[in-house]
Amino acid sequence: MKGNGAQKGRNWHEYNESLVKRGEMYLTFDFLESWERDLEELNRGKLGRRFAYPWAFIELLMLIHVIFHLPYRQLEGLLRKLSTLIPEVKPTDYTNIWRRGTQLKLNLSETISASDEPVVIAVDSTGIKVTNRGEWMR
């Protein structure tokens, strides 16, 4: 038996790569292209204060909140910094994220924990989709 607790026959390169892939997150900012159109539809016939952020954007924020356990105030900070890199991303405050996000009724953690396979979470202009690895390519 080798020193340092090495297991016989383990392919360390493959094992390391599998651990790295656990941290992969595929994000697309396609929802920025339909931002104004989505807001127009969301606010059509609405009384009172108009929405300033489409649901796809709120879903992205809640995805980040759930996966990384990022508190709402830190999510606000992330948005501020992201908006300096991507000007189309409009920052909002943590209260707005919480109010809109808690209306979504997302239950990602049960879906993710029930899977024995890697899970891919894709966010695009249509919203969040949780699926098994490779299925998103179809």
C-alpha positions in Angstrom: 0.0 0.0 0.0 1.3 3.4 -0.9 1.8 6.2 1.6 -0.4 9.2 2.2 -3.6 7.1 2.1 -3.6 6.6 -1.7 -6.1 4.0 -2.9 -4.9 1.3 -5.3 -6.3 1.7 -8.8 -7.8 5.2 -8.3 -7.5 7.4 -11.4 -6.7 10.7 -9.6 -7.0 12.8 -12.7 -10.6 11.5 -13.3 -11.5 11.9 -9.7 -10.1 15.4 -9.5 -12.0 16.3 -12.7 -15.3 15.0 -11.3 -14.9 17.2 -8.2 -14.2 20.2 -10.4 -17.3 19.5 -12.5 -19.4 19.6 -9.4 -18.8 23.3 -9.4 -19.7 24.0 -13.0 -22.6 26.2 -13.5 -23.9 27.1 -17.0 -25.4 30.5 -17.1 -26.7 32.4 -20.1 -27.6 36.1 -20.1 -30.0 35.7 -23.1 -32.8 37.1 -20.9 -31.1 40.5 -21.3 -32.2 40.5 -25.0 -35.8 40.1 -24.0 -35.7 42.3 -20.8 -37.8 45.2 -22.2 -40.3 42.9 -24.0 -40.7 40.7 -20.8 -41.2 43.8 -18.7 -43.8 45.2 -21.1 -45.8 42.0 -21.0 -45.4 41.7 -17.2 -46.6 45.3 -16.6 -49.5 45.1 -19.2 -52.7 46.1 -17.3 -50.8 46.3 -14.0 -52.1 48.9 -11.5 -49.7 50.5 -9.1 -45.9 50.5 -9.3 -44.6 48.8 -12.3 -42.1 45.9 -12.2 -38.5 46.9 -13.1 -37.1 43.4 -13.4 -38.4 40.4 -15.4 -39.1 37.0 -13.8 -36.1 35.4 -15.6 -33.8 37.8 -13.8 -35.3 37.1 -10.4 -35.1 33.4 -11.1 -31.4 33.7 -11.8 -30.9 35.6 -8.5 -32.8 33.0 -6.6 -30.8 30.2 -8.2 -27.6 31.8 -7.1 -29.2 32.3 -3.6 -30.2 28.7 -3.3 -27.1 27.0 -4.7 -24.5 29.2 -3.0 -26.5 30.0 0.1 -25.8 33.6 -0.6 -27.8 35.9 1.7 -29.9 38.6 0.0 -27.7 41.5 1.0 -24.6 39.8 -0.4 -26.7 39.0 -3.6 -27.3 42.8 -3.8 -23.5 43.3 -3.6 -22.9 40.7 -6.3 -25.4 42.5 -8.6 -23.8 45.9 -8.0 -20.5 44.5 -9.1 -22.0 42.5 -12.0 -23.7 45.6 -13.3 -20.3 47.3 -13.6 -19.1 44.4 -15.8 -22.4 44.0 -17.7 -24.2 47.4 -17.9 -27.5 45.8 -19.1 -27.8 44.0 -15.7 -29.6 46.5 -13.5 -28.8 46.2 -9.8 -31.7 46.1 -7.2 -31.8 46.0 -3.5 -32.1 42.9 -1.3 -35.7 43.7 -0.3 -36.9 43.6 -3.9 -35.0 40.3 -4.5 -36.6 38.8 -1.4 -40.1 40.0 -2.2 -40.1 38.8 -5.8 -38.0 35.7 -5.2 -40.1 34.3 -2.4 -43.1 34.4 -4.8 -41.5 31.9 -7.1 -42.1 28.8 -5.0 -38.8 27.2 -6.2 -37.9 23.9 -4.6 -34.6 23.1 -6.2 -32.9 21.5 -3.3 -35.2 18.4 -3.3 -34.8 18.0 -7.0 -31.1 18.3 -6.8 -30.6 16.0 -3.8 -32.8 13.3 -5.2 -30.5 12.8 -8.2 -27.7 10.3 -8.1 -26.2 11.9 -11.3 -24.7 15.3 -11.9 -27.5 17.9 -12.3 -27.4 20.8 -14.8 -29.2 23.9 -14.0 -29.8 26.1 -17.1 -31.1 29.7 -16.8 -32.2 31.4 -20.0 -34.9 33.9 -21.1 -37.6 31.3 -20.4 -36.6 30.7 -16.8 -35.0 27.9 -14.8 -34.9 24.2 -15.8 -33.4 21.5 -13.6 -32.3 18.4 -15.5 -29.9 15.5 -15.6 -26.5 16.1 -17.2 -26.5 16.2 -21.0 -30.3 16.5 -21.3 -30.0 20.3 -21.7 -28.3 19.8 -25.1 -31.5 18.3 -26.6 
